Amino acid sequence: MPKKKTGARKKAENRREREKQLRASRSTIDLAKHPCNASMECDKCQRRQKNRAFCYFCNSVQKLPICAQCGKTKCMMKSSDCVIKHAGVYSTGLAMVGAICDFCEAWVCHGRKCLSTHACACPLTDAECVECERGVWDHGGRIFSCSFCHNFLCEDDQFEHQASCQVLEAETFKCVSCNRLGQHSCLRCKRSLKFGRQTGGEEGDGASGYDAYWKNLSSDKYGDTSYHDEEEDEYEAEDDEEEEDEGRKDSDTESSDLFTNLNLGRTYASGYAHYEEQEN
């Protein structure tokens, strides 16, 4: 019968497993979660920006610098990795930093590993926005990566670019809710649910604004015959109504023509009855 594991042994095995997972995930860390791209708020001007050695707006030095490689703000000297020895003293602020990265413009702590590896492994080495062509030193915002083309994007252009860069990952170009042309849900559905921009008033067939655009695009580009069939049915119904109205008018005129030559003599309605009463 195997020996029962002690609590200390279980904790050590769990710690080794967590460290193994951390080492495996360091190479595939998300750009938005990297310490050199972390969000920072300036101590003086209170403006939020990317992690930097100096504020982009007022050029002030931060009280608690964040290491661009390991993300720590305090060195507790638990290992002998520090280039500057500070035995028994916790170092914070400028006493903790050792360099400034030329690529991400952020502090790097005085740890030997961070100083020797960050410059080669910095994810913002060639970070230039694909839309505005600005680098890290040209704007104060964070850097992101497009989910579709994997190019670098600044904080100002990330939403607009990804909205235009996204692709439809489906077999057809039909809306899943109303079976019309659209992406994820067409603008007809968004219009009926009061989402997005509401332009123009409702027309007879409900086509106005974006709705008419998508209808025309679907009918012209992809040969959607369902909308044409609906239009033909509506036109036929309108023609039938017009024919019925014309038939009613013709019947009214015919009936009026029948009684035009009818002479009932002098009646009260004709206005000659009072002459007969006077003669009598």
Buried (B, 14 or more C-beta within 10 A) or exposed (E): EEEEEEEEEEEEEEEEEEEEEEEEEEEEEEBEEBBBBBEBEBEEBEEEBBBBBBBBEEEEBBEEBBBBBBBBBEBEBEEEBBEEEBEEEEBBEEEBBBBBBEBBBBBBBBBBEBBEEBBEEBBBEEBBBBBEEBBBEEBBBBBBBBEEEEBBBBBBBBEEBBEEBBEEEEEEBBBEBEEBBBEEBBBBBBBEEEEEEEEEEEEEEEBBBBBBEBBEBBBEEEEBEEBEEEEEEEEEEEEEEEEEEEEEEEEEEEEEEEEEEEEEEEEEEEEEEEEEEEEE
